[in-house]
């Protein structure tokens, strides 16, 4: 059974299980699904009021009657892993058959853009996709949606068997995690992906959990619901207009010179909120002319810098390329036959979701390179809005404007589902309130466990290194958020994948997702499966001061500490005395301890390791290759 995909323009509407004469199961069930082994399994859906329902599966038959409102639910007894099986659901007048069903372990993967990041955009994407055919891994993506109140069903295109056709746009982190588990455990794995880039943790919490956290107790629920529903109406109209935007229909990418000259003038590059465009979201077209001699009509490289969010780029009416990551610098190859002597027109269709938009890099990033010659494209441009949010009462609002909205639409509808656990990759958006994350993160974990009725394992990715490295030791909100994540390990059945060595200074989306998935799997194998594996890198335990040096002891050292440096230098340590003024320190490994000191600090009392936005020189590992978690000895 396939579940019909709802058009993107209505994704912001509230969805409910349809109660009519048709027998239905909730959208989380379907052909190719995986059901959780060794736990009671609930199956639910809708039918006629009071209709008799029978569910038969793997030797079990369970009967019930639909309620007055047409809702029904049954519970199957725990089952061993295996399959494929067929599930038959019988009503009074019609039957449903779900085929190719496996019993195994079901994991939810959630968070923001680094969980959402698709497999095809990773640094080993083509190889991973080519090797992804596996009938024992099943994939399920919950479409992006927002709701003011908890919904009864999710929007999805259904379950898919892992294959080169289904994996390219699936979460890379979740895929690599599931593949590793399947390889190591030899059981079917079902992966449910539910994430939304650029979102705060507050959007993923229930109303009850969020309003129990300090700073959120005074939220007005009735006002919130009214504001959310009103915004959804506006966004529906706005999304409808975006789908019909005139630029593509009227081929603005291929106009005459006089038509482009009639557009408004603007200086580029600039984030468009800082220009006369103002605080807009939507689709705006930009055009720039440049002249070439006959000798310059050759294959070229086009550099545009980063564009927020999506660009569709054309030269002389010919499509050049498209990218969707707002942090990624655009570089496109241009064939010589696209260019011409005289005036050429570069046209860029920019689509911005929420927040800042436009061609926002530096002036020296805008150029056309022909051989060794660079032709600057910075300066005077032309622009024409196609669809802008102010026409609909905007600017556009996203999930972060409505706390709890993603929980309501993308998690609440599946809380009756039996699962093995959750993997989580989020936090970048909460670095502005990193200390509050100490409360929010454990509150969200406890919330989900309560809503699902299971104390399931919860494994997360600690934030990667990002942005420019620090020249001198200093405070860091990114380091504080990593610390908040580490502190949450005090909850039972939790684990953390440290990736302080995987990040990229100029890209918030590290392309190495394979190692992220692997480290999550190692943590899950220890926490969820109680396997004897080294699941973590060295973790700070205690500090002792002797003779002007700090002696650090670690847990999770595996078969021993190791330094990723051919000379044996341990880097990324800072040390301070009672005055709290940190300086870079020297450090060395002695047995299972690290000795830290500096001639500038005679009476050390505090040590920090990898404490910064991007401690790119962090090089302490265990011999199993897992990096030490960043820490500070003072709290």
MIPA-794176 format. One record per residue (C-alpha): residue in one letter; x, y, z. Coordinates in steps of 0.001 Angstrom, whole numbers, plus 500000, padded with zeros to 6 digits. Layout:
AXYZ
...
***
This chain:
X500000500000500000
X501391503409499013
X500447506578500845
X499718509545498610
X502203512428498886
X500510515684499778
X501521518643497616
X504151520948499164
X501816523959499109
X499631522382501792
X502388521017504004
X501757523733506592
X498105522743507018
X497033520606509964
X496464516975509041
X494077514508510645
X493211510878510074
X490262510898507717
X487146509388509220
X484902508220506424
X483699504991504952
X487163503926503868
X489144501570506089
X492565503135506717
X495726502636508722
X497822505524509999
X500382506736507467
X503286505343509483
X502140501849508438
X502398500490504923
X504082498125502512
X507799497520503284
X507496498781506874
X509492497511509845
X507744496740513139
X509648496732516417
X510734493326517687
X510409492103521299
X507819494733522256
X504024494974522117
X503151496633518794
X500169498930518345
X498465499258514964
X495851501975514492
X493723503723511906
X490177504792511022
X486998503172509744
X483257503626509989
X482011504363513511
X481543501132515473
X482897499052512594
X484414495679513520
X488123495440512724
X490422492392512683
X494199492583512260
X496043489382511335
X499818489230511323
X502500486582511860
X500147484063513443
X498227486585515541
X494693487891515006
X493402490727517157
X489890492146516940
X488398495470517998
X485648497943517148
X486080501479515891
X484999504229518260
X482058506561517654
X484449508870515825
X485775506006513692
X489177505513515339
X490491502036516086
X493603500529517630
X494872497031518346
X497957495663520061
X500027492697518879
X502101490630521278
X505919490897521146
X507530489055518227
X511025487927517265
X512743489579514327
X512157488158510897
X510060488372507766
X508931489314505267
X505335488934506410
X501933490099505212
X499478492002507412
X495746491681506715
X493315494226508134
X489639493351507736
X486654495620508191
X482961494954507747
X482963495765504037
X486593495976502913
X490085494671503611
X493612496075503537
X496766494094502848
X500232495363503772
X503023493366502169
X506747492777502614
X506659493677506317
X509742493003508459
X510157492714512214
X513365494277513505
X514506497485515176
X512941500867514467
X514984504022515046
X513841507625514704
X516385510144513366
X515516513754514151
X516985517230514545
X517983520039512202
X519872520325508917
X522789518030509669
X520323515210510313
X518328516266507263
X521420516413505035
X520879514001502096
X523188511174501189
X523836512447497672
X525436515643499028
X528058513887501161
X531716513418500321
X531247509705499691
X527699509998498369
X527985508327494947
X529775505292496388
X527342504986499317
X524329505264497026
X525699502660494621
X526149500221497536
X522803500945499227
X520730498051497899
X519660496204501051
X516250494550501587
X516806494535505359
X517049498329505674
X513805500275505247
X513467504055504989
X510596506343505991
X510632510154505775
X508114512361507539
X507511515438505417
X508024518886506922
X504897520166508608
X503852522494511423
X500807522423513681
X499428524476516558
X498169521379518373
X499179517691518329
X498036516056515114
X496770512533514520
X498810511649511434
X501962512546509540
X502523513436505893
X504711510967504000
X505256509084500772
X505587505846502735
X508181503193503419
X510875502296500887
X513428499517500621
X516986500818500777
X518257501095497215
X520113503473494879
X516683504876494004
X515510505540497586
X518686506587499412
X519993509696497558
X517614512122499296
X517400510252502589
X519180511444505732
X522847510520505315
X523466510282509060
X520443508041509631
X521327505860506642
X524940505281507688
X523793504614511271
X521240502043510117
X523635500403507695
X526224499946510445
X523655498433512826
X522379496085510152
X525923494979509319
X526842494367512956
X523576492909514266
X522221491165511157
X518650492190511925
X516216494322509887
X516433498051510605
X513678500582510003
X514732504243509881
X512149506989510418
X513548510377509444
X511820513451510914
X513886516643510814
X513835520279509685
X516929522390509034
X517641525485511089
X515234524635513905
X515433525291517634
X514992522491520137
X511922524332521444
X510044523425518257
X510523519709518986
X509059519730522517
X505480519285523648
X503690522268525155
X503672520674528606
X507414519969528566
X508452523348527175
X506369525416529578
X507885523534532524
X511332524959531659
X512471528220533253
X511811531107530896
X508867529477529144
X506283529193531925
X504381532318530884
X503591531276527307
X499884531786526568
X498569528642524895
X495327530079523498
X497141533080522027
X499816530773520631
X497267528513518932
X495435531496517440
X498654533061516155
X499880529767514706
X496633529012512893
X496445532553511495
X500033532256510253
X499261528926508623
X496467530541506623
X498842533260505436
X501572530760504629
X499183528621502602
X498381531579500347
X502066532477500160
X503134528935499284
X500459528797496582
X501875531965495053
X505436530600495199
X504340527519493275
X502969529775490529
X505701532431490556
X505766534353487272
X509520534389486672
X509789530813485479
X506512530926483552
X507566534114481754
X511189532978481284
X512872535836483096
X516121533924482632
X516017534753478914
X514828538331478423
X516074541074476126
X518639543615477252
X516017546374477364
X513814544256479624
X516646543620482073
X517602547306482020
X514036548146483106
X514507546259486386
X515447548055489615
X519152548720490303
X520974547289493315
X524542546831494606
X525729543251495004
X526843541314496960
X524741542164500007
X522251540340502163
X519074541799500745
X517657542846504118
X520386545495504172
X519238546906500813
X516067548632499647
X514510545164499220
X514195545080502993
X512879542322505255
X511453540043502592
X511281536340501938
X510321534687498688
X511673534628495133
X513645537536493645
X515487537532490318
X518868539239489874
X520637540086486606
X524148541294485769
X525614542134482367
X529266541661481408
X531118542087478133
X533513539677476464
X535794539939473457
X535898537205470848
X539137535917472413
X537380535537475784
X534615533244474542
X536081530136476152
X535169527654478870
X535011529528482161
X534429529196485893
X531642531192487522
X532060532091491211
X529120533626493099
X530056533103496745
X527321531887499117
X523636532517498313
X520795532369500837
X518968530025500333
X518595528545496816
X519941529734493474
X518954528799489938
X521682530314487786
X521583531101484047
X523876532754481502
X522381533976478230
X519250531950478897
X521160528695479480
X520862526894482815
X524235526745484590
X523491525185487980
X521534525073491200
X522497524713494869
X520308524648497950
X522692525086500908
X522794528717502066
X526331528305503450
X527836526788500308
X529943528905497971
X528628528611494438
X531155527610491781
X529914526519488374
X531635525375485190
X530498527341482128
X530888525881478648
X532416528129476028
X529386527839473733
X527186529458476415
X529181532708476213
X529273535174473307
X531230538240472163
X529732541482473407
X527110541754476144
X526293538624478186
X523640538379480897
X524036536435484127
X520633535834485747
X520076534295489176
X516727533263490608
X517136533427494396
X514649531674496660
X514765532563500362
X512740530682502963
X513035532671506172
X515586535088507600
X518324536707505544
X518346536225501793
X520352536982498688
X523861536961497233
X525698537769500427
X529384536869500076
X532367539170499601
X532939541263496475
X536043539256495531
X533941536062495454
X531850537344492514
X533710536757489268
X533921534922485970
X537305533304485437
X538509532694481876
X541961531165481874
X543988533235484328
X541797536336483900
X539079537229486407
X536160539445485397
X534565540996488471
X530808540658488780
X530494542799491905
X528831546209491788
X525753547285489853
X523067544620489321
X519401544600488368
X516629542880490286
X512918542109490055
X510769540514492789
X508601537597491656
X506823536642494889
X507577538322498215
X506168537580501641
X505105541157502423
X502320540768499854
X500795538188502172
X501371539892505500
X504935538535505857
X507835538201506373
X507436534453506152
X507340532610509424
X509077529342510038
X509057526732512777
X511164528811515178
X508354531352515362
X506101528659516830
X507587526566519667
X506230522996519822
X504930523131516211
X507241520389514883
X506586518100517799
X502860518551517160
X503055517712513452
X506083515450513045
X506449513508516325
X503129513480518229
X501275511453515546
X503664508493515932
X504028508357519725
X502007505125519881
X504640503439517726
X506954500899519338
X510568501893518634
X514058500823519640
X515441504320520100
X516185507807518782
X519239509416517190
X519421513211517337
X521571515831515576
X520631519352516625
X521971522255518629
X523576524649516178
X520447526815516334
X520525526928520135
X524088528200520548
X522574531620521250
X521026530176524454
X523580527463525121
X523306527581528912
X519528527143528728
X520153524025526614
X521256522363529846
X517572522330530810
X515931522120527406
X517769519065526099
X517145516658528989
X513589518011529246
X512984517114525598
X514398513600526018
X512265512949529075
X509290514441527236
X509608512112524262
X510074509108526504
X506941510019528422
X504913510628525254
X506014507299523713
X505610505468527022
X509103503991526669
X512457504758528270
X514137504137524944
X517836504754524245
X518545508281523053
X521836508873521195
X522957512239519857
X525722513935517913
X527762516522519769
X528265519701517732
X531169519634515283
X533924522225515127
X532885525227513027
X533973528785512142
X537437530319512462
X539833528828515039
X540651531042518006
X544053532731518094
X543863532905521891
X541732530971524401
X538321532547524918
X534742531743525840
X532540530063523256
X528797529486523081
X529461526482520840
X531709524980523500
X529050525691526133
X526428523880524067
X528724520878523634
X529130520903527407
X525336520970527845
X525106517955525547
X527756516087527541
X526008516918530813
X522844515273529481
X524673511924529563
X523590511873533213
X520204510626531963
X519890506829531747
X520233505063528403
X521927507957526617
X524985508164524423
X526948510762522481
X528926510715519249
X531776513229519426
X532762514727516051
X535074517557517105
X537465516355514383
X534959516187511515
X533749519789511186
X534671522349508536
X535571525951509353
X533554527477506523
X530647525058506349
X528149524336509104
X527288521109507258
X530302518769507381
X530172516493504354
X531597513497506227
X528398511871507435
X529669508290507251
X531857508629510341
X529016510410512150
X526722507459511491
X529420505015512522
X530071506759515845
X526338506937516568
X526099503218515871
X528989502428518210
X527260504382520962
X523953502655520254
X525560499217520301
X526764499913523832
X523759501820525190
X520889500058523410
X522345496588522834
X524790496236525744
X527548495078523395
X531184495051524459
X532383497799522130
X534462500918522611
X531678503405522055
X533256506699523131
X536491508596523031
X538346509665526206
X536079511463528677
X537439513754531383
X537124512325534908
X539236514342537348
X542058516856537732
X544954516743540191
X547512519550540616
X551111518560541390
X554256520685541161
X552694523341538950
X551203520861536515
X547671519555535982
X547294515786535846
X544125514709534027
X542475511318534299
X540019509975531712
X537441507246531316
X536581505544528004
X540231505260527011
X539666501886525340
X543022500190524876
X544852503417525669
X545278507093524898
X546677508134521545
X547796511432520046
X547178512193516384
X550527513921515873
X553729512436514499
X555769514209517174
X553443513229520003
X552359516779520879
X548948517018522506
X547228520179521305
X544100522265522040
X544739522516525815
X544496525797527713
X545354526366531371
X544645529070533959
X545351529902537567
X542960531330540166
X542587534520538081
X540817532542535316
X543037533941532548
X543623531089530133
X546716530643527977
X547625527916525535
X549288525032527329
X551753522277526649
X550547518726527187
X551803515170526944
X550426511686527460
X551921509631530282
X550332506207530438
X546590506700530839
X546865510338531909
X547550513695530297
X549922516175531905
X549193519852531167
X551301522905532055
X552525526342531005
X555490528398532146
X553098531381532213
X550883529808534903
X552759528996538090
X549741527865540126
X547330526149537719
X543808525383538861
X541737525096535675
X542162523314532354
X540159523392529133
X540408521081526155
X539060521819522668
X537142524730524174
X536134526980521295
X533949527290518230
X536495525467516110
X539328523767518011
X540648522349514768
X543886521159516369
X542193518842518881
X544148515600518572
X543571513437521653
X541999510041520904
X541844506544522223
X543585503806520231
X540241502799518753
X540217506117516878
X537472507936518796
X538219511569519767
X538219512936523291
X535177514998524175
X535793518738524735
X535650519782528393
X536560522325531026
X537455521435534590
X535616524467536010
X531826524623535707
***
